[in-house]
Amino acid sequence: MKVAIYYNNNDVRIEERPKPEIGDGEFLLKMMASGICGSDVMEWYRLKTAPRVLGHEVTGEIVETGEGVPYKVGDRVFVSHHVPCNECEQCRAGHHTACETLHRTNFDPGGFAEFIRIPEINVRNGVYRLPENVSYEDGTFIEPLACVVRGQRLAGIGKGQTVLVLGSGISGLLHIQLAKLKGAKRIIAMDVNQSRLDMARRFGADEVMGAEEEIDVKADVVIVCTGAEAAAMQALKCVGRGGTVLFFAVPEPGFELTVPINEFWRNEVTVRTSYGAAPDDLKEALELIEEGRINVHDMVTHVLPLDKAAEGFNLVAQANESLKVILKPNK
């Protein structure tokens, strides 16, 4: 089978590997669509494990099942790559994405492959049947939307709030849509890219601003959706009294952020993080897509065959005219 192997953002190679063999409790998934995530092109995050087959926003068709699998050949599914144990102290406390099992689990070999072995724990804790009205392409948004669902729940976004979103890529646009759905009264989007600001307005932002503009706002919630250091520092200046700064994305390791702790203490400002998605988040994201309450379909800008994975990675890394780039099996 063909796989796309990541060496770095400018070196993604199509290579041949044997089709994985499955065991009891496992199934073999034929990849039908696999989205390239912004995290896939964060070299500080990815190079330490390269070369490897990346890809975690995957939908497909089950083509082979092992003993004891509660799914059948032909089922259309989305599969979560990171799954919690649901038993440890972190899981019991609701911090499923801090679970050590979740941090270790993954596909074999990865989502950018024609066929993927789904391990038993992923079969048990991370499979979601796709409704008939959800395409394979739209299903690739389940995981990124679930991360947004989790982040907004932790940040306490609700009715009547002013929300500032720093970074208007896929995650920023999903945050804009979900905040609007939750009743935020004013949503402001910021980015360095004018085309993304245009998209932010299209997907629900009330106001848009270039990153070079002076921000005169004190938001109830500031959501950082970019790893730019300037955005991390800007976020602390734009949060209002009693507000929350949510670091949905973070700068690379080594960056130290100075928090005005005395000011935040006096004004009860919360700084918090959000990582990944848990099973309940994924279920909610699937429901939002199925019901058409979040528009993911119009975010797809490029659909490429697996053979053109290098082109897809380049599009995402350049972050110019692309939003969501999806790889599909070769025709």
C-alpha positions, 0 to 999 in steps of 0.5 A: 500500500502507499503511505505518505511519510513526513520527513519535514515540511518540504520533504514528504515522500510517497513510499510503499509499505505492506498492508497492516495485519490485524489481530483480535479486537482490531479492524482494518480501515480503508482511508477515504479522507484524511485532513492535514492539520495545522499541527502536522506542519509545526516542525518544532512539534513533528521533527522530533519523531520524523520520519513518520506517517502522520494523519489523525483526521481520518474517515474511512470504510471498514474492510476487515474485522478481527474477532470480537469487533462490534463493527462490520465490514462496510461500516463508514466511520471516523476513528479517534487516534488518541483515546483515553483509558477512562480508568485513571485518576485524570480520566475520573476527574474529567481530564481525559486529554491528560491521560497517559494512555491518550498521549501514547495511543495512535494508528498504525501506521498513521492517517496518511496511508491507504489502509490503517490498522485500528488497535483494540483500545481505539476500537473500544474507545474511539470509533464513531459511525458516520451518519448517512448525511455526513460525507467522508470529507466533512467527517474529517472535521470531527476531531478538530471541531471536538477540540474546539468544543472542549476548549470553549467548554473549559473557557466557559463561553456563553451568551452575551460575551465579547470573544476575541479570536487570535488566528483565523485558520481552521481552528479560529473559524471553528471557534468563531462559529461555535461561539456564535452558536453559543450566543456570543454578542460580539466576535472579533477575529485577528490574523496577519492574512487578509484572505483569512480575515475575509473567511473569518467574516464569512463564518460569523465574525462581527469584526476583523482586524489585521495583526498590525492594528491596535486593539482597543478591546477588553474581551470576556474570552480571548482565544489564542489559535496561533503559535505566534509569540506576539499573539500570546503576549497580545492575549494578556493585554486584551482580556477584560476583568473577570475574563479568560484567556484560552491558550488553544495553541501555544508558541514553541518550547522555550518561549516564556510568557510573562503574566501580569499576575498582580493585575490578574489577581485583582481582576480575577482573570483566568489563564487556561489551556486546552489540549485535544478532545475526549470522547464526549467532545467528539460525540458532540462535534459529530452531532453538530456536523450532522445537524448542520449547526456548524458549517464545515463543508465550505471550509474545504479548499483543496482535495488531493490524492494521496500521491500529492501529499507533498503539495498538500503539506506545502499548502498548509505550511504556507497558509495563504489561500488554503483552509482545509486540505484533505487527502483521499485515496488515489483514483 
